Amino acid sequence: MSNELASVKPGLPLYLDAEPMTVRSVGEERVLLRSDTFLTPRSLSLERFNELHAIGRLVIPVERELTAAAERARLITIAFAAYSSRQQSLARKCYEYVRAYDALPSGTRSENAALALALVADRQDDRSPPGERTVRRWHATWMRHGRSLQALVPLVQRRGRREPRLHPVAQSLMMAAIHEHLVDGNAPIAAAYRAVNATIASHNEQFDEQIPEVGEMTVYRACWGLCRYTQVVMEKGRRAARRAFASVTVGKRPTRMNEVWEVDHTLNDLILFDERLSLLLGRPWITVILDSYTRVVVGFYIGFEPPSYLSVMLALRHALSPKDYVRELYPEIRCPYVGGGCCERLRTDRGAEFTGESLLDALRSLFIDHDPCPPDQPWYKGRVERWFGTLRSRFVQTLPGNTVDARERKEDPAQRACIGYRDFVRFFHRWLIDDYHQSLHAGLNMSPAMAWNLALAREGGALPRPAPGSAELKCLTGVAIECTPQRYGIKWKRLIWQTPRFAAIRGALPAGTKIKVKVDPLDLGEVEFFDPLVQAWQPAPSIDPEYTRGLTLYQHRLILELARKTAKDGAAVTMADLLRCRAEMAAEVRMLDAKRIKDAKTALRYCHPAREGMAGLIVDFADKMETLPRWMAQEDGIPEAIKDAGEVDPPPAWKIVSTTVAIDPSRSAS
């Protein structure tokens, strides 16, 4: 129990929410109270007892106050530097008088005290010097506490009237109404004022003791006297108060490369269009995986589907795959794409895409520990959050069609959209590899690429944990499901996969045994299943390759939804219906209206760019940009981002020329 409540003894009267009660017993952990009205006992923990007393719901009318000597003995243990500057100044002023008085011979202090104190007052320019009796009292206190300077600190907290003027029952009712209507109910202060006076009126009707009503300003002053945390709870709610007063801590810092990867999503402030379909696509999502030690972006995925396991899976595949495709697809990039290998821990937030069984199973298969952030603590993965700010300021806002410039100019950003999806992916590669990875990072005092190369040299030139091969990676990062093999194979979402191994599994294992299956959401033509007899992953092809060849999971969902809508009289969907709807869906995508961004996004997700590639166009938007971004300006084939010189003038007739290239999905997340 706290020092203030140390005087709580059995038999002490008190009020709990205006109900008169008496302390029945005080134990080491709990306090037992007895109601004076209903004679019903109530047990409270010491922590809850102190909390109710602190917020004013529990009122002790007769609390034993500490005497001045006892309070002085308690304050003497506090360090002198902990007092306010005014208290320290007053204590030093008193000390000068006490020291002069103490220097006088004990037999002549009465005769010489006045002259000594006058000299001190002149030296300190004190226009209101203390009297001899006051200094004598200070000297006695100073000597009694071992000549401690803290003994001369004035007890300003004991000045004035200290006992409450409000009736203890009214005080308890007022604090209960404040917490009920303001803290918990988020109501105005006037509601608490009306509630407490209504309760007092009801109390006066039932009991002989009449309690005066509480004034409105008294309720306001009580609210102003609450702690700042409670005030924020009253204004913005408990969630906002917890975030406002939570302490921002620094987690364990990584000590080596690929120890911790941080992953998150962001919606870019840029409107893109599809070159092949000539449709506005809207703002793309980007999923980024950042190495926490070197700040290198080891993997990413750019798409238009909302954050899901698909985007996380593609970003993880890109992070774990070699980056050899960069030199083949983007020959204008001068620097190598550093980053790769496999991490030890993956740090995420608590979104549904990061807590699903598919990602957790993939991480277990890759021997990666999942490190979710605590709730409401985004700074736990602050490096990737800060990187998104760098992406917006140094890349996205330098391109035409960004929504930030459009809002400032009061323009429609869709009218300035002139960058296609494939060109945006190429520009992002160029900025990331030639500018961001090569630029000085304030937190590292070097570039991320240099930090990666130094960390790699400390590991002996080899990655500490090599990544698995592309075939194994494709299997391990698929959507995890569990199915029971049947005579016809395994069935999931109206699709069937069959292999002779299922017959052997059914004959060797008990009936109803489920096996683990991994489905690649970008190719439903074949699934991988874990064979418990040989303890290895085995392929199982689809029995309908004409339909599933090159089919993505998103395409199958759209086709299955269309087939169910067009089925006559609720008839079952057959494979013939799925083939017909797939052909209709492909024709519908080619006939989409260019003004419907929602349909355009659906079309792009249907024609997934990570599988089919994007057709190229020649895009000339030099006239729409006042100056070229720094990361685009080049001179003599050397990226400007890694030069020591300043900005260079952009070429007079700069154009972006795109060539038609089919992107291999096994090597590129774009």
BADREN-576771 format. One record per residue (C-alpha): residue in one letter; chain; x, y, z. Coordinates in steps of 0.02 Angstrom, whole numbers, plus 32768, in hexadecimal, padded with zeros to 4 digits. Example, Ala and Ser with C-alpha at 12.3 -4.5 7.8 and 13.67 -1.06 7.14 Angstrom:
2
(A A (8267 7F1F 8186))
(S A (82AC 7FCB 8165))
END
This chain:
670
(M A (8000 8000 8000))
(S A (803D 80B0 7FD9))
(N A (807D 8127 805F))
(E A (7FE2 8194 8051))
(L A (7F71 80FF 807A))
(A A (7FE0 80B3 80FF))
(S A (7F67 80F1 8184))
(V A (7ED7 8086 8144))
(K A (7EA6 8017 81D7))
(P A (7E11 7FA8 81FE))
(G A (7D7B 8011 8232))
(L A (7DAA 80A8 81C7))
(P A (7D0E 80F8 8177))
(L A (7D14 8125 80BE))
(Y A (7CA6 8141 8025))
(L A (7CAE 80D6 7F86))
(D A (7C47 8122 7EF8))
(A A (7BE4 8184 7F7D))
(E A (7BBB 80E4 7FDB))
(P A (7BF0 80EC 8093))
(M A (7C61 805A 80BD))
(T A (7CD6 8023 8148))
(V A (7D7D 7FCB 813C))
(R A (7D63 7F1D 8182))
(S A (7E12 7ED6 816E))
(V A (7EB6 7F01 8117))
(G A (7F20 7E73 80D4))
(E A (7FC4 7E6B 8077))
(E A (7F70 7E6A 7FCC))
(R A (7EB7 7E98 7FE5))
(V A (7E47 7F0E 8049))
(L A (7D9D 7ED2 8085))
(L A (7D16 7F58 808F))
(R A (7C68 7F4E 80DD))
(S A (7BD6 7FB7 80A1))
(D A (7B84 801B 812E))
(T A (7ADD 801C 80D1))
(F A (7AC8 7F6A 8094))
(L A (7B4C 7F15 8103))
(T A (7B93 7EBD 806A))
(P A (7C50 7EA0 8065))
(R A (7CBB 7ED1 7FD0))
(S A (7D6F 7E9A 7FB1))
(L A (7DEB 7F08 7F53))
(S A (7E9F 7EEA 7F26))
(L A (7F1B 7F68 7F6A))
(E A (7F41 7FA2 7EB8))
(R A (7E87 7FBF 7E95))
(F A (7E71 8013 7F40))
(N A (7EFD 808F 7F1A))
(E A (7EBA 80AE 7E6A))
(L A (7E0A 80D7 7EA8))
(H A (7E53 814A 7F2C))
(A A (7EC1 81A3 7EAB))
(I A (7E32 81C7 7E33))
(G A (7DBF 8204 7EBF))
(R A (7D3D 817A 7EBC))
(L A (7D76 813E 7F68))
(V A (7D74 81C9 7FE9))
(I A (7DBE 81BA 8097))
(P A (7D70 8249 80FE))
(V A (7DEB 823F 818F))
(E A (7E99 8223 814B))
(R A (7F28 8239 81C4))
(E A (7F99 82C2 8182))
(L A (8053 82BE 819B))
(T A (8098 833C 8215))
(A A (8113 83BE 81D9))
(A A (81A3 8361 822C))
(A A (8170 82BA 81DF))
(E A (815B 8308 8134))
(R A (8204 835E 8145))
(A A (8255 82B7 8170))
(R A (8207 826B 80D4))
(L A (823D 82F9 8061))
(I A (82EE 82F7 80A6))
(T A (830D 8255 8045))
(I A (82E8 82A8 7F9D))
(A A (837D 82E5 7F3A))
(F A (8392 83A2 7F3A))
(A A (8398 83A7 7E7C))
(A A (82E9 835B 7E75))
(Y A (829A 83F9 7EBD))
(S A (8260 8489 7E50))
(S A (82D5 8519 7E2A))
(R A (826E 858E 7E9A))
(Q A (8278 8516 7F2D))
(Q A (8334 8504 7F13))
(S A (834A 85C1 7F0D))
(L A (82E7 85DA 7FAE))
(A A (8349 854F 8004))
(R A (83F0 859D 7FD4))
(K A (83B3 8645 8011))
(C A (8384 85FA 80B9))
(Y A (842B 85A0 80C0))
(E A (848B 8645 80B5))
(Y A (8431 8686 8150))
(V A (8443 85E0 81AC))
(R A (84FD 85D5 8185))
(A A (851B 8687 81C2))
(Y A (84BA 8661 8261))
(D A (8517 85BE 827C))
(A A (85C1 8615 8269))
(L A (859E 8684 8300))
(P A (85E1 864A 83A9))
(S A (8558 85F1 840A))
(G A (8565 8668 849E))
(T A (855A 8709 8438))
(R A (84D4 86D9 83B7))
(S A (844B 8741 8408))
(E A (84B6 87E0 8408))
(N A (8505 87CC 835A))
(A A (8479 8774 82F9))
(A A (8424 8813 82BF))
(L A (84C5 885B 8276))
(A A (84F5 87B6 8221))
(L A (844A 87A1 81D3))
(A A (844A 8856 8197))
(L A (84F1 883A 813F))
(V A (84AB 87A0 80E7))
(A A (840F 8801 80B2))
(D A (847D 888C 8069))
(R A (84E8 880E 800E))
(Q A (8450 87B7 7FC2))
(D A (83F2 885A 7FA6))
(D A (8361 8811 800A))
(R A (82DE 8896 802A))
(S A (8278 8824 809E))
(P A (82F8 87CD 810C))
(P A (82BC 874C 818A))
(G A (82BA 8770 8243))
(E A (832E 8727 82C5))
(R A (82AC 86AE 8306))
(T A (828A 866C 8257))
(V A (8343 8650 8236))
(R A (8353 85FB 82E0))
(R A (82C6 8584 82AF))
(W A (8319 8560 8206))
(H A (83BC 853E 825F))
(A A (836B 84C3 82D7))
(T A (831A 8464 8247))
(W A (83BD 8465 81E7))
(M A (841E 8420 827B))
(R A (8398 839D 82A2))
(H A (83A5 8353 81F3))
(G A (8462 8347 81EE))
(R A (8488 83F0 819F))
(S A (842F 83BB 80FE))
(L A (8403 843E 807E))
(Q A (835F 83E3 805B))
(A A (8326 8410 810B))
(L A (831B 84C7 80D6))
(V A (82A8 84A8 8041))
(P A (8203 8501 806B))
(L A (816A 8492 8080))
(V A (80FF 84F4 8006))
(Q A (8087 8461 7FF4))
(R A (804D 847A 80A7))
(R A (8019 852E 808F))
(G A (7F65 8562 8083))
(R A (7EC7 8500 80A6))
(R A (7EE4 8449 8081))
(E A (7E44 83F3 80B5))
(P A (7DC0 83E1 802C))
(R A (7D2B 8456 8034))
(L A (7CB8 83E1 7FD4))
(H A (7C54 8361 8034))
(P A (7CA8 82B6 8026))
(V A (7C09 8264 7FE2))
(A A (7BF5 82EE 7F60))
(Q A (7CAD 82DC 7F34))
(S A (7C98 8221 7F18))
(L A (7BF8 8239 7EB3))
(M A (7C49 82BE 7E46))
(M A (7CE3 8253 7E1D))
(A A (7C74 81BC 7DF9))
(A A (7C09 8225 7D81))
(I A (7CA4 826B 7D2B))
(H A (7CE9 81BE 7D0A))
(E A (7C41 8179 7CD5))
(H A (7C0E 8203 7C5D))
(L A (7CB3 824F 7C24))
(V A (7D3B 81CB 7C30))
(D A (7CD4 8131 7C03))
(G A (7C42 8182 7BA7))
(N A (7C99 8213 7B4D))
(A A (7C0A 828A 7B7B))
(P A (7C18 8347 7B99))
(I A (7C43 838B 7C45))
(A A (7B92 83D0 7C57))
(A A (7B51 831D 7C56))
(A A (7BBD 82F1 7CED))
(Y A (7B83 8391 7D45))
(R A (7ACC 8364 7D2C))
(A A (7AE8 82AF 7D5E))
(V A (7B41 82D5 7E01))
(N A (7ABD 8353 7E3A))
(A A (7A31 82D9 7E0D))
(T A (7A87 8254 7E76))
(I A (7A9D 82CE 7F07))
(A A (79E4 82FC 7EFF))
(S A (79B7 8243 7F05))
(H A (7A2D 822A 7F98))
(N A (79E1 82BC 7FF8))
(E A (7934 826F 7FE5))
(Q A (796B 81C8 802F))
(F A (79DD 8201 80BD))
(D A (79CD 8282 8146))
(E A (7A79 82C8 8125))
(Q A (7A65 834F 80A1))
(I A (7AF3 8367 8024))
(P A (7B01 840F 7FCA))
(E A (7AFE 840E 7F0D))
(V A (7BA0 8418 7EAB))
(G A (7BC1 84B4 7E45))
(E A (7BE5 84A9 7D8C))
(M A (7C90 84FA 7D9E))
(T A (7CBB 847A 7E24))
(V A (7C9F 83EF 7DA5))
(Y A (7D07 844D 7D24))
(R A (7D95 8466 7DA0))
(A A (7D8F 83AD 7DCD))
(C A (7DA0 8381 7D14))
(W A (7E30 83FB 7CFF))
(G A (7E85 83AE 7D96))
(L A (7E85 82FF 7D4B))
(C A (7F27 82BA 7D07))
(R A (7F51 82DD 7C52))
(Y A (7F35 8227 7C22))
(T A (7E83 822B 7C63))
(Q A (7E64 82CF 7C08))
(V A (7E9C 8284 7B63))
(V A (7E2B 81EE 7B84))
(M A (7D9A 8268 7B9C))
(E A (7DC3 82C5 7AFB))
(K A (7DFC 823E 7A81))
(G A (7DE0 8194 7AD1))
(R A (7E4B 8110 7B24))
(R A (7EA1 80D5 7A85))
(A A (7EDE 8185 7A5C))
(A A (7F17 819E 7B10))
(R A (7F7B 80FD 7B10))
(R A (7FD1 812E 7A6E))
(A A (7FF1 81E0 7AA8))
(F A (8042 81B0 7B4D))
(A A (8095 810C 7B1B))
(S A (8151 810B 7B2A))
(V A (81AC 80F4 7A85))
(T A (8233 8073 7AA0))
(V A (82BF 8036 7A33))
(G A (82BA 7F7C 7A14))
(K A (834F 7F0A 7A07))
(R A (83BE 7F4B 797C))
(P A (83F8 7ECE 78F9))
(T A (84B1 7EA5 78F8))
(R A (84C5 7E53 784E))
(M A (847A 7E4D 77A1))
(N A (83DB 7DE8 7783))
(E A (83BD 7DDA 783D))
(V A (8317 7E3A 7838))
(W A (82AC 7E65 77A1))
(E A (821D 7EE1 77B3))
(V A (8187 7ED7 773D))
(D A (80F3 7F4B 7723))
(H A (8082 7F95 769D))
(T A (805F 8046 7661))
(L A (7FE9 8095 75E3))
(N A (804A 8104 756A))
(D A (8010 81B6 7544))
(L A (8018 8199 7488))
(I A (7F97 816C 7404))
(L A (7FCE 80EF 737F))
(F A (7F7E 80AF 72E0))
(D A (7F87 8009 7286))
(E A (7FE4 8013 71E1))
(R A (7F94 7F7A 7193))
(L A (7EE0 7F9C 71C7))
(S A (7EEE 805C 71C1))
(L A (7E97 8067 7269))
(L A (7EB4 80D2 7302))
(L A (7EE9 805F 738E))
(G A (7EF0 80D3 7424))
(R A (7F6F 80CE 74B1))
(P A (7FDD 8034 74C3))
(W A (8008 7FD9 7564))
(I A (80BC 7FAD 7589))
(T A (80F4 7F28 7603))
(V A (81A8 7F3F 763D))
(I A (821F 7ECF 769E))
(L A (82AE 7F31 76EC))
(D A (834C 7EEC 773D))
(S A (834E 7F41 77E7))
(Y A (840D 7F3F 77F9))
(T A (8443 7F85 774F))
(R A (83A0 7FDE 771A))
(V A (83A7 7F82 7674))
(V A (8300 7F5C 7620))
(V A (8317 7EA1 7605))
(G A (826E 7E86 75B3))
(F A (81CD 7EDA 757E))
(Y A (812C 7EC3 751D))
(I A (80C5 7F47 74C2))
(G A (800F 7F22 749D))
(F A (7F5D 7F62 74AC))
(E A (7F10 7EDE 751D))
(P A (7EFA 7F14 75D2))
(P A (7F78 7ECF 764F))
(S A (7F64 7E12 7655))
(Y A (7FCC 7D75 7662))
(L A (7FE4 7D7C 75A4))
(S A (8042 7E21 75AE))
(V A (80A8 7DE5 7644))
(M A (80CF 7D41 75EB))
(L A (810B 7D97 754C))
(A A (8176 7E12 75AF))
(L A (81C0 7D82 7613))
(R A (81E5 7D20 7574))
(H A (8239 7DB8 752A))
(A A (82A1 7DD1 75C7))
(L A (82DC 7D1B 75C9))
(S A (82FD 7D0F 750D))
(P A (839A 7D44 74AE))
(K A (8393 7DF1 745E))
(D A (83E4 7DBE 73B9))
(Y A (834C 7DF8 7356))
(V A (837A 7EB0 7373))
(R A (840A 7EB6 72F6))
(E A (83A2 7E5B 7273))
(L A (8302 7EBF 7281))
(Y A (834A 7F68 72B5))
(P A (83F3 7F80 7261))
(E A (83F2 803C 7288))
(I A (840C 8015 7341))
(R A (84C6 8028 7368))
(C A (84D7 7FDE 7417))
(P A (84B7 7F2B 744E))
(Y A (841F 7F02 74B7))
(V A (8467 7ED3 7561))
(G A (8400 7E6D 75DA))
(G A (83CD 7DB8 75E5))
(G A (83DB 7D1D 764C))
(C A (8365 7CEB 76D7))
(C A (8340 7D48 7779))
(E A (8337 7D09 782B))
(R A (829E 7D6D 7863))
(L A (8211 7DC0 7802))
(R A (81C7 7E55 785F))
(T A (8113 7E81 7831))
(D A (807C 7ED7 7879))
(R A (7FE0 7E79 78AB))
(G A (7F7F 7E87 7808))
(A A (7F19 7DF4 77CC))
(E A (7F93 7DD2 773E))
(F A (8021 7DBF 77BB))
(T A (7FC7 7D52 783B))
(G A (7F78 7CD5 77C3))
(E A (7FA9 7C1F 77C2))
(S A (7FF2 7C29 7712))
(L A (807A 7CA5 7741))
(L A (809E 7C51 77E8))
(D A (80B0 7BA8 7792))
(A A (8122 7BF3 770E))
(L A (8191 7C41 7793))
(R A (819A 7B9E 77F3))
(S A (81CC 7B43 7754))
(L A (8253 7BC5 7731))
(F A (8290 7BBF 77E8))
(I A (8267 7C78 77FF))
(D A (8227 7CB6 78A7))
(H A (818A 7D22 78A2))
(D A (81A0 7DC2 7908))
(P A (80F8 7E20 7910))
(C A (80F6 7ED0 7957))
(P A (809C 7EEE 79FB))
(P A (7FEF 7F3C 79E5))
(D A (7FED 7FF8 79C5))
(Q A (80AB 8003 79BB))
(P A (80D7 8028 7904))
(W A (8183 8068 7936))
(Y A (81B5 7FB3 7954))
(K A (81D4 7FAB 7898))
(G A (81FA 8063 7883))
(R A (8281 804B 77FE))
(V A (8209 8011 7778))
(E A (818A 8095 77AD))
(R A (8210 811B 7798))
(W A (8241 80D1 76F0))
(F A (8191 80F1 76AF))
(G A (81AC 81AB 76D2))
(T A (824C 81A5 766C))
(L A (81EE 814E 75DF))
(R A (816A 81D6 75D9))
(S A (81DF 826C 75E3))
(R A (826D 822F 7574))
(F A (8212 81C6 74F3))
(V A (8154 81CE 74E8))
(Q A (8144 828B 74F8))
(T A (81C4 82A5 746E))
(L A (8156 824F 73EC))
(P A (80C5 829C 738A))
(G A (801A 8260 73BB))
(N A (803C 8261 7475))
(T A (7FA6 8292 74DD))
(V A (8008 8307 7550))
(D A (8032 8385 74C7))
(A A (7F83 8374 7480))
(R A (7F34 83A4 7525))
(E A (7FA6 843A 7537))
(R A (7F7D 8474 7486))
(K A (7EC4 8448 749A))
(E A (7ECD 83D5 7403))
(D A (7E8A 832A 73DD))
(P A (7F1F 82B2 73F0))
(A A (7ED0 823C 7372))
(Q A (7EE8 82C1 72EB))
(R A (7FA4 82C1 730C))
(A A (7FB7 8204 7313))
(C A (8034 81D4 728B))
(I A (8099 8147 72D8))
(G A (806C 8093 72B6))
(Y A (807A 8005 7331))
(R A (8111 7FB3 72DF))
(D A (816B 8059 72CE))
(F A (814A 807F 7385))
(V A (8198 7FD9 73B5))
(R A (8230 8001 734A))
(F A (8241 80B0 7395))
(F A (8233 8067 7443))
(H A (82BF 7FEB 741F))
(R A (832A 8079 73DD))
(W A (830C 80EB 7472))
(L A (8320 8060 74F2))
(I A (83C2 8017 74AE))
(D A (841B 80B0 7468))
(D A (83E0 8135 74E2))
(Y A (83A1 80F6 7589))
(H A (841C 8067 759F))
(Q A (84AD 80D8 756D))
(S A (847E 8173 75D1))
(L A (84C1 81A1 767C))
(H A (8450 8163 7708))
(A A (8453 81D1 77A3))
(G A (8437 813F 7818))
(L A (84C7 80DA 77CD))
(N A (8543 8165 779E))
(M A (8555 8108 76FA))
(S A (84E8 80CA 766C))
(P A (847C 802D 7682))
(A A (84DD 7FD6 75F7))
(M A (8582 7FFA 764E))
(A A (853B 7FBD 76F3))
(W A (8502 7F1C 769E))
(N A (85AC 7EFF 764D))
(L A (8607 7F1D 76F2))
(A A (8593 7EA8 774F))
(L A (85AA 7E26 76C6))
(A A (8668 7E37 76D4))
(R A (865C 7E17 7790))
(E A (85FF 7D75 7767))
(G A (868F 7D3C 76FA))
(G A (863F 7D70 7655))
(A A (85B1 7CF2 7661))
(L A (84FE 7D0A 769D))
(P A (84E5 7CC4 774D))
(R A (8443 7C6D 771A))
(P A (8430 7C47 7660))
(A A (837F 7C4A 761B))
(P A (832D 7BAD 75D5))
(G A (831F 7B8D 751B))
(S A (8292 7BD4 74B1))
(A A (8231 7B31 74A7))
(E A (823C 7B12 7562))
(L A (8213 7BC8 7586))
(K A (8179 7BC0 7517))
(C A (813D 7B29 7579))
(L A (8161 7B69 7628))
(T A (8110 7C13 760F))
(G A (806C 7BD4 75C6))
(V A (7FC2 7BDF 7619))
(A A (7FBC 7B5A 76A0))
(I A (7F23 7AE9 76A9))
(E A (7EFD 7A3E 76EF))
(C A (7E9A 79BD 768A))
(T A (7E6B 7907 769C))
(P A (7E9A 789F 7601))
(Q A (7E04 784D 75AF))
(R A (7DF4 77D0 7522))
(Y A (7DE4 7860 74A7))
(G A (7E76 78C1 74F4))
(I A (7E6F 7960 755C))
(K A (7DEC 79E6 7541))
(W A (7DF4 7A9F 756C))
(K A (7D88 7B2D 7528))
(R A (7D37 7ABE 74A3))
(L A (7DE2 7A88 7460))
(I A (7E28 79D7 7469))
(W A (7EDE 799C 7466))
(Q A (7F0A 78E5 7456))
(T A (7FA7 7879 745F))
(P A (7FC7 77BE 747B))
(R A (801C 77E8 7520))
(F A (7F73 780F 756D))
(A A (7F41 7757 755E))
(A A (7FDC 7722 75BE))
(I A (7FBD 77A5 7645))
(R A (7F07 7770 7659))
(G A (7F3B 76BA 766B))
(A A (7FC6 76DA 76EB))
(L A (7F77 775D 775C))
(P A (7ED7 7756 77C4))
(A A (7E36 778D 7772))
(G A (7E16 7848 7776))
(T A (7ECE 7877 7789))
(K A (7EF1 7924 7743))
(I A (7F90 7954 76E6))
(K A (7FDE 79FE 76D1))
(V A (7FCA 7A4E 7625))
(K A (801B 7AEB 75DF))
(V A (7FBF 7B49 7555))
(D A (801A 7BC9 74EB))
(P A (7F9C 7C59 74D7))
(L A (7FEE 7C88 7430))
(D A (7FDD 7BDB 73E1))
(L A (7F53 7B60 740D))
(G A (7F8A 7AE2 738C))
(E A (7FEE 7A82 740E))
(V A (7FF8 7A79 74CC))
(E A (807B 7A36 7542))
(F A (804D 79BE 75CF))
(F A (80B5 7978 765C))
(D A (80C1 78BB 764B))
(P A (80C9 7874 76FC))
(L A (8109 77CD 76BC))
(V A (81A9 7812 7670))
(Q A (81AF 78B3 76D6))
(A A (81C0 7922 763C))
(W A (815C 7999 75D2))
(Q A (810D 794E 7535))
(P A (80B1 799F 74A2))
(A A (7FFC 797B 7477))
(P A (7FBB 79B9 73CD))
(S A (7F0A 79F3 73AC))
(I A (7E91 797D 7356))
(D A (7E53 7A11 72ED))
(P A (7EF3 7A5C 72A4))
(E A (7E92 7AB4 721A))
(Y A (7E40 7B22 729E))
(T A (7EC7 7B31 7323))
(R A (7F5E 7B4C 72B2))
(G A (7FA1 7BFA 72DE))
(L A (7F0A 7C1E 734C))
(T A (7F22 7C8A 73E6))
(L A (7EBE 7C7A 7486))
(Y A (7E71 7D27 746D))
(Q A (7E3B 7CFA 73BD))
(H A (7DEC 7C59 73FB))
(R A (7D8A 7CB7 7480))
(L A (7D44 7D31 7401))
(I A (7D1A 7CA6 7386))
(L A (7CC8 7C3D 740D))
(E A (7C60 7CD2 7447))
(L A (7C28 7CF4 7394))
(A A (7BFE 7C3D 737A))
(R A (7B92 7C39 7416))
(K A (7B34 7CD6 73E0))
(T A (7B11 7C93 7331))
(A A (7AE0 7BE3 7369))
(K A (7A2A 7BBB 7342))
(D A (79B7 7B99 73D5))
(G A (7A47 7B83 744F))
(A A (7A92 7AF2 73EF))
(A A (7B3E 7AB3 7421))
(V A (7BD3 7B02 73CA))
(T A (7C29 7A8C 7351))
(M A (7CD2 7A94 72FD))
(A A (7C7D 7AC3 725A))
(D A (7C32 7B5A 72B2))
(L A (7CDD 7B8D 72F3))
(L A (7D2C 7B81 7246))
(R A (7C9F 7BE7 71FB))
(C A (7CAB 7C6D 7283))
(R A (7D67 7C78 7270))
(A A (7D55 7CA0 71B8))
(E A (7CCD 7D1F 71DE))
(M A (7D36 7D6F 7265))
(A A (7DCB 7D83 71F1))
(A A (7D5C 7DD5 716E))
(E A (7D0E 7E47 71F2))
(V A (7DB9 7E82 722C))
(R A (7DE5 7EB8 717C))
(M A (7D44 7F1D 716F))
(L A (7D50 7F7D 7213))
(D A (7D21 8035 7219))
(A A (7DBD 80A2 722C))
(K A (7D67 8115 72AA))
(R A (7D43 8092 732E))
(I A (7DDB 8085 739D))
(K A (7D8D 7FFB 7405))
(D A (7D75 7F8E 736B))
(A A (7E25 7FBB 7333))
(K A (7E6E 7F7A 73D5))
(T A (7E08 7EDC 73C2))
(A A (7E4B 7EC8 7312))
(L A (7EFF 7EDE 7348))
(R A (7EEB 7E61 73D5))
(Y A (7E99 7DE9 735A))
(C A (7F29 7DFD 72DF))
(H A (7FA9 7DEE 736A))
(P A (8048 7E49 7332))
(A A (80B8 7DD5 7396))
(R A (8083 7D49 731F))
(E A (805E 7D92 7275))
(G A (80C9 7E2E 7269))
(M A (808F 7ED7 7228))
(A A (8091 7F1B 7178))
(G A (8102 7FB1 715D))
(L A (80E1 8061 711F))
(I A (8149 80FB 70FC))
(V A (811D 8178 7185))
(D A (8156 822A 7173))
(F A (812D 8298 7209))
(A A (81C4 830C 7208))
(D A (8150 839E 71E5))
(K A (80EB 8376 7282))
(M A (8180 8383 72F7))
(E A (81D6 8426 7323))
(T A (8278 83CE 7356))
(L A (82B1 831B 7354))
(P A (82C4 82C0 73F9))
(R A (8373 82B1 743C))
(W A (8373 81F4 742A))
(M A (8347 8203 7370))
(A A (83D0 827F 7341))
(Q A (8469 8226 72F9))
(E A (8509 8263 72AC))
(D A (8585 81F5 724D))
(G A (8525 815A 7282))
(I A (8548 8175 733D))
(P A (84B0 8182 73B0))
(E A (84A3 822D 73FE))
(A A (847A 81E0 74A7))
(I A (852D 819E 74BC))
(K A (8587 823A 747E))
(D A (85DE 82B6 74ED))
(A A (85AD 8348 747E))
(G A (850A 83A7 7488))
(E A (8470 83A0 741B))
(V A (8481 8393 735F))
(D A (8411 83E1 72DF))
(P A (8394 8366 7294))
(P A (83A3 8338 71DC))
(P A (833B 83AA 716D))
(A A (82D6 8320 7119))
(W A (82D0 829A 71A0))
(K A (8259 820A 7181))
(I A (8231 8165 71D0))
(V A (822D 80DA 7150))
(S A (81E0 8035 7185))
(T A (81FB 7F95 7126))
(T A (818A 7EFE 712B))
(V A (81D5 7E82 71A6))
(A A (8181 7DED 71F9))
(I A (81B2 7DEA 72AF))
(D A (81DE 7D3F 72F6))
(P A (8179 7D2F 7398))
(S A (81F6 7CB9 73E7))
(R A (827A 7D41 73E2))
(S A (8219 7DE2 73F6))
(A A (8192 7E1A 746D))
(S A (8157 7E9D 73F1))
END
